Amino acid sequence: MSIPGACAHLRVSPCRFVIVQVRLRAPSLNTVPPARPPVSRFRAARPVTQRGPMSQIPDDLLYSEEHEYLKATDEDGVYLVGVTDYAQGELGDVVFLELPGSGESFDRNDVFGTIEAVKAVSDLFAPVGGEVLEVNEALDDDPALVNADPYGDGWMIRLRVSDPSELDDLLDAAAYGELVQGS
């Protein structure tokens, strides 16, 4: 049979149809893109022990096994408290913090707040007992400072230590590095 108005050499059989199947391959949902090395947004001005791709461990800080740090200030017995670079890397992007008010007191290992990230919500533990003198209010507007600069602008509370002997139970950089490597 010929098709009117078509080229004379084209002929179509009235009972034959051609079915074309096209299979599209979608990427599997179970595949994971290759990991990219992290990009540090800051450069530490103090000596740093490098422990793996995600954790910088400054040598001049004290660390808890729950991944909080204490950084000495110019005042005797007063420390800045925050989470370590390792902890923020494990949590992912920090989106919210619940921190105590000035004047509140905590015993060692008491929960002093919570940190909410894309991956999880975690409690924050007081590495030593003491009184909160100040809260980093910059974190209200920009909680991602914890990710960008955990040992600098990302500190959480300024704490006056009630029992200085508790500092002896904290880890130095080398011991904390071993803890992180074992994680």
Summary of the structure (lengths in Angstrom):
residues: 183
radius of gyration: 28.6
end to end distance: 76.4
largest distance: 101.5
contacts: 467
relative contact order: 0.18
helix: 16%
strand: 28%
